[in-house]
Amino acid sequence: MKRHINNWASTISMGKSLVVEEMSNNHANQPAEPPSSSPLFDAPIEISPRAHKASEATFALVIDDERNISELVATTLGELGIESATFSTAKPAVASIDQRWPVIIFLDVALEQSDAYDVIRGLSEKRYDGIVQLMSSGRPWLLAALQRLATRHGLRLCPPIQKPVRSDMIRAVIASVGLTACRPFPIEKSG
């Protein structure tokens, strides 16, 4: 059974995730763009031993203030057998790490109501040793500044992905970090 925590409406829903059917069809015919190559990202990424216990499913955080993107990422993760929690702001997202340590965090670089800088600083303070996947909507100066900050704080980054984010892009990221051996959770589509 898929467990997904959604912070959007200050509610927590445990159990099956409801998904709008057309969401899974967005950009379905477009191929995934391969991650860019850079010396910053060429080192192999290892999964943190703190990330999850053998008895727990793999867990991820999605931090994005665009609800449709958060839902797309969370749905795709669920299809891959990865539980997730979504947040639209920095403070509750970073605080949630105390309850469950994520293997990977998908982070929008341009959060509206809070700051991705706050997320990076908070992850550093908590000594987060998982993987951070930055998602950018075309602000190269902001992306570059966040990459430098994350590197200075010792965070492990995947090559950034550009918005609009598609399901195949999320699948490519998960495959590149070796999290594809998960058993998929069933997804219930709303009607």
N, C-alpha and C positions, 0 to 999 in steps of 0.2 A: 504494500500500500504506500502510495506517495504521500510524504508529509511536506507541506509547503507553508511557510509563514509569510504573510503579506502585511506590511506595515502601512499600506496606502490609506486605509480608512480607519486606522487605529484599531483594527481587528486582527485577531489571530485565528486562522482556520487550519485545523489539523485534519488530515484525511485526504480524500481525493481532491485534486485540483480541477476546477472548472475552467475550461478553455473556450474562447470564442473560435469557432471553426475557421473563419477566414484568416485568423492570425497565422495559422500554420501554412497557409497558402501564399503569404506575402513573399514575393521575389523567389518563388519556388523554382523557376526555370533559370535563374542566374547562378553561375558557378561561384564557389567560394573563392575569395581572393586570397592568395597565399600570403602568410605573414612576411613582412619585410625582413631583409637580412641586415644585421648590424652587429658590430662586435659586442655591443652592450647586451644583445640577446642571443648570441651564438652559443653560450655555455649551456650544457644540458641542465634541465630543471629536474630536481629530485623532489619527491613528495615528502613533506614533513612527517616525521614519526609521531608528532603530537596531533596530527590532523584528525585521525579517527581511530577508534578501537575496532577490532575485528568484528565485534558484535553489532556495530553501528554502520549504517549506510554512509557513503561518502557525502560530505556536506559542503555547500557553497553559499557565499553571500553575493547578492546583486544589489548594487547601490547606484541608482539612477532615478532622477526626478521625472523621467518620462515613463508613465505607467505602461504604455504599450511595449516599450523596449524591455522593461523589467519583466513583464509577463511573458514576452517571447523568450527571453533568456531562461527564466525559471521553467517554462514549459519544455524547452529543449533539454535542459538539464534533467528534468523529470523523466523524459523519454529515454535518457541515457542512464537512468538509475541513480541520479544524484539528487539528494534532497537539497532544498534551498530556502533561504529567507530573503525577502526583498525589502529594501528601505529606500526612502526618497531623500533622507537627510543623513548627515555625518554622525551626529552624536548617538542616536539610538543604534545605528549600525555598528559603530565601534564598541559600544557597551554590550551588544549581543555576543561578542566574542567570548565574554566571560562565561556564557551559558554553553556555547558549543563552538569548538575550534574549526573554522572552515579550511578545506584543502586549497580552495581557490576563491578569490574575490574578484568579481567583475565590477569595475569602478568607472563611472562616467567622469570625465575630466572637467566638465563644466556644469556642476550642480548649481541650480538656481538659488535655492533657499539656504544652502550651507556650502561648505567649501571642500573640494577634494583634498586640498592641503591639510585640512583638519583630519580627514580620514587617514592620510599618510602619516601624519604626526602621531595620531592615536594608535595606529598599527605598530609604529616604532616603539611607543611607550609600553605597549603590551608584548613587545618582543615577538611580533608575528613572524613566523618562519615559513608560512605557506606561499602561495603564488598570487601575484596581483596581475590582473588583466585589465589594462586601461582601454577605455572606449572613447573615441574622439569624434567630434562632429565638425572637424575642419578648422580648429584653432591651433595651428602648429606651434606657435609661441607658447601657448599654455601647456600643450602636450610635452614639449621639450623641457619646460620648467618643472613639471611634475615628474618627469622621468629622472631629471637630475636630483630632485629632492628625494625621491624614492630610493635612488641608488645611494645617496649620502646616508640615508637612514637604514641601509642594509636590506632593503626589501628586494625580493626576487620578482622580476618582471618578465612577462611574455611580450612578444612584439605587439604593439598596439593594433587594435582593429578600428576601422573607420565606420562611422554611422552613415547610412542606415544599417543597423545590425540585422543580419539574417540568420536563420537557424543553421544553415550549413557553415557559417563562420564560427558559431559557437561549437558545433561538432568538431571542426578542424582544430580549434584551441584545445578542446578536451582530449582529442586524439594526440595532439603534439605533446601534452604533458603526461600521457600514459594513463588516463583515467577511463579508458573505454572498456575495461573488463567488467564493468558494473552491469547488473541485471536491471533491465528497464522497468520502471513503474508504469502501471496502466494509467492512461489519461482518459478522463471522462469528459466528453465534449458537451457543452451546454446546448440546449436545444432551440 
